[in-house]
Amino acid sequence: MKNGIEIRWHGRGGQGAKTAALLLADVAFKTGQNVQGFPEYGPERMGAPITAYNRISRDVIRVHSNIYHPDYVVVVDETLLESVDVTAGLKKEGAIIINTPKSKEEIMGHLKGYEGAVYTVDGRKISVEALGKNFPNSPMLAATVAVSKVMPRDEFITEMRASYEHKFAKKPEVVDGNMKALEMAFDAIEAVM
């Protein structure tokens, strides 16, 4: 895709990778971009590996297939590094973003020789601190926006607040926790960029 970016998400059923991809598509659409956000369905069940995708462009998107050569890969569960080739087709000019407490150097041996940019963020720690539970999708969503620069931080935060306030209208504590998680993850990525 010439004038846009393609993102592939790897996670496990129940971790929110599909939800994060759909939220990113929704927020990017609200900022005037053309978008696609979709999961790859199979016999998924709680804990089984899943894949989701995003295409985001200022131009009309005419491709309607899975993404085989993504600009960015997001790994919501680091245990997938042992069982799924998460770097397959990943462009060297792109980046991989991994939810892990480990450093980039500790992770490199699991990336099958990938030579592009690698970012790690401890989405579990952030979500537990911000939400009281392990919901890594919000931190990973913010980390993805920070690395890909698909939209400015302030625009992303504003649109995500509106989205969360709509989705969790009767649970303001969930809105506040998710917003805190987004900010913390953005800060963590910006600190290493």
C-alpha positions in Angstrom: 0.0 0.0 0.0 1.6 3.2 -1.1 0.3 6.1 1.0 -0.6 4.4 4.2 0.5 1.9 6.8 -0.4 -1.7 7.4 -0.3 -3.3 10.9 -0.6 -6.9 11.9 -1.6 -7.8 15.5 -0.7 -11.1 17.2 -2.3 -12.0 20.5 -4.3 -14.7 22.2 -8.1 -14.9 22.3 -9.4 -12.8 25.2 -6.4 -10.4 25.4 -8.0 -7.7 23.3 -5.9 -7.7 20.1 -9.0 -7.7 17.9 -10.6 -5.0 20.0 -7.4 -2.9 19.8 -7.3 -3.2 16.0 -10.9 -2.2 15.8 -10.4 0.7 18.2 -7.5 1.9 16.1 -9.5 1.8 12.9 -12.4 3.7 14.6 -10.1 6.4 16.0 -8.2 6.8 12.7 -11.5 7.1 10.8 -12.6 9.9 13.2 -9.4 11.8 12.2 -10.4 11.7 8.6 -8.4 8.7 7.4 -9.6 5.7 5.4 -9.3 2.5 7.5 -9.7 -1.2 7.7 -9.7 -3.1 11.0 -10.4 -6.8 11.0 -9.6 -10.1 12.6 -8.6 -13.3 10.9 -11.1 -15.8 12.1 -10.5 -19.5 12.6 -11.3 -21.9 15.4 -10.3 -19.3 18.0 -11.0 -19.8 21.6 -9.9 -18.2 24.8 -6.1 -18.4 24.8 -5.6 -19.5 21.2 -3.4 -17.5 18.9 -5.3 -14.9 16.9 -4.3 -12.3 14.2 -5.9 -9.0 13.5 -5.1 -6.3 11.0 -5.2 -2.6 10.3 -4.8 -0.6 7.1 -4.8 3.2 7.5 -4.4 5.7 4.7 -5.3 9.1 3.5 -6.1 7.5 0.1 -9.0 5.2 -0.6 -8.1 1.6 0.3 -8.9 -0.8 -2.4 -7.1 -3.9 -1.1 -9.3 -6.4 0.9 -7.0 -9.2 1.9 -4.9 -10.2 4.9 -1.7 -8.3 5.4 1.4 -10.2 4.4 4.0 -7.5 4.4 3.1 -5.2 7.3 4.9 -2.0 8.2 4.3 -2.7 11.9 3.7 -5.8 14.0 2.2 -5.7 17.5 2.7 -8.7 19.7 0.3 -8.6 22.7 1.6 -11.9 24.2 5.3 -12.5 24.1 4.8 -16.3 24.5 3.8 -16.2 20.8 7.4 -15.5 19.9 8.1 -19.2 20.4 5.2 -20.5 18.4 4.3 -18.0 15.7 6.7 -16.4 13.1 5.6 -12.8 14.1 8.3 -11.2 11.9 7.1 -13.0 8.7 6.9 -10.4 5.9 7.6 -7.5 8.3 9.3 -4.7 6.5 12.8 -3.8 7.7 11.9 -0.1 7.6 9.0 -0.8 9.9 9.0 -2.0 13.5 7.8 -4.6 15.9 6.2 -3.7 19.3 6.2 -6.4 21.9 4.4 -6.6 25.2 7.1 -7.7 27.6 9.0 -6.6 30.7 12.2 -7.7 28.9 14.5 -5.3 27.0 15.0 -5.2 23.3 18.3 -6.9 23.7 16.7 -9.8 25.6 14.1 -10.2 22.9 16.2 -10.0 19.8 17.2 -13.7 19.8 13.5 -14.6 19.4 12.9 -12.5 16.3 14.5 -14.8 13.6 17.1 -12.3 12.6 14.8 -9.4 12.1 16.9 -6.2 11.5 14.3 -3.5 11.9 13.3 -1.4 14.9 12.2 -3.3 18.0 10.2 -1.7 20.9 9.2 -3.3 24.1 6.6 -2.1 26.5 5.4 -3.8 29.7 1.7 -3.6 28.9 0.9 -6.0 31.8 2.5 -3.8 34.4 0.9 -0.7 32.9 -2.6 -2.2 32.8 -2.3 -3.6 36.3 -1.2 -0.2 37.6 -3.8 1.7 35.7 -6.8 -0.7 35.7 -6.0 -3.2 38.5 -6.2 -6.1 35.9 -4.1 -7.4 33.1 -5.8 -5.9 30.0 -2.8 -5.2 27.7 -4.7 -4.0 24.7 -4.9 -0.3 25.7 -1.2 0.0 26.4 -0.3 -1.8 23.2 -2.7 0.4 21.2 -1.0 3.5 22.6 2.4 2.1 21.9 1.4 1.3 18.3 0.2 4.8 17.7 3.4 6.2 19.3 5.7 4.1 17.2 3.8 4.3 13.9 3.0 8.0 14.3 -0.3 7.3 12.5 -1.8 10.3 14.3 -0.7 13.0 16.7 -0.7 12.0 20.4 -3.2 14.7 21.5 -5.7 13.8 18.7 -5.4 10.1 19.6 -6.0 10.7 23.3 -9.0 13.0 22.6 -10.6 10.5 20.3 -9.9 7.6 22.6 -11.5 9.4 25.5 -14.6 10.0 23.5 -14.7 6.3 22.4 -14.2 5.0 25.9 -16.8 7.4 27.3 -19.3 6.1 24.8 -18.4 2.5 25.4 -18.2 2.7 29.2 -20.8 5.4 29.9 -21.9 3.8 33.1 -18.4 2.9 34.3 -16.3 6.1 34.5 -13.6 4.3 36.5 -12.9 2.1 33.5 -12.6 5.2 31.3 -10.1 6.8 33.7 -8.1 3.6 34.0 -7.9 3.1 30.3 -6.9 6.7 29.7 -4.2 6.4 32.3 -2.9 3.2 30.6 -2.8 5.0 27.2 -0.8 7.9 28.6 1.6 5.6 30.5 2.3 3.5 27.4 2.8 6.6 25.2 5.2 7.9 27.8 7.1 4.6 28.0 7.6 4.4 24.2 8.5 8.1 23.8 11.2 7.7 26.4 13.0 5.1 24.3 12.4 6.7 20.8 
